[in-house]
């Protein structure tokens, strides 16, 4: 019985972590689009996210402040329960 409860708890945590990871990837794409907009100084207000860019290029173009700001916004909006650490 304890193992089943532990297994269910771990499955819920894994699902929550997957959801957070998906949200971070979406946020990274939005930040990349904003960075590209700032680089080109185009008059358009909306930029389609680029899907064929390498991770290295993405990280080079992404400013640290934008990334941290986005993660903080994500953390504030996240309704995921906190994961307890067992030490």
N, C-alpha and C positions, 0 to 999 in steps of 0.2 A: 504494500500500500504506500509506504514512504517513497519507494522508487517511482511509482506512477505519479505521485504528486510532484516529486522532483523533476521528472521528465516533462510534465505539463508546464511547470514553472519555467524550465529552460526553453521549451518551445515558444512560450509567450515572449520571453526575453529576446530570443533569436528573431522572432517576427518584428518586434519593436525595433531592434537594431537594423533590420533590413529596411524598414520604413524610414528610419532616420537616415540611413545611407542613401536611399533614393532621393530623399529631400535635399541632402547635401549635394548630390550630383545635379539636381535641378537648379539649385542655387548657384553652383559653379558655372553652369551654362548661362544663366542670367547675368552673372558677373562678367563673364567673358564677352557677352554681347554688349554690355555697358562699356567695357574697356575698348572694344573695337569701335564703338561709337565715338568715344573720346579721342581715339587715335585719328580717325578719319575726319573728325569735325564736320560730319555731314549734317545737313539741315533736317534730316528725317528723325522722327521721334522714336521709331520702333525699328529694331534690327533683328533679323531672324538669326537664331543661334546657329553657329557653324558646327556641324557634326563630324567633319573629317580632319580636325586639327589634332595634332599629337599632344599628349599630356605635357611634354616638355615645353612646347610652344605656349600652351595654355598657362603653365605656371610662370613662364617668363613674362607674359603679358599681364598677369594678374598682380595687382598691388597688394601688399600685405594688409593695408588698412581696409581695402574693400573686402578681402576674404574674412578678416576678423569681424568686421561689421556685419557681414552676411551670416556668419556662424552665430553671432550674438543674437541677431534677429530670429534666427531659426530656433535657438535655445529658448528664447522668451515665448515663442509661439507654440513650441512643442508641448503636446499634452501627454507625452509618454511618461509613464511612472519612472521614478528614479530607481536605478539598480543598486541594491544593497551590496556592499563589499563585505566579504567574510574574511576577517583577518585573525 
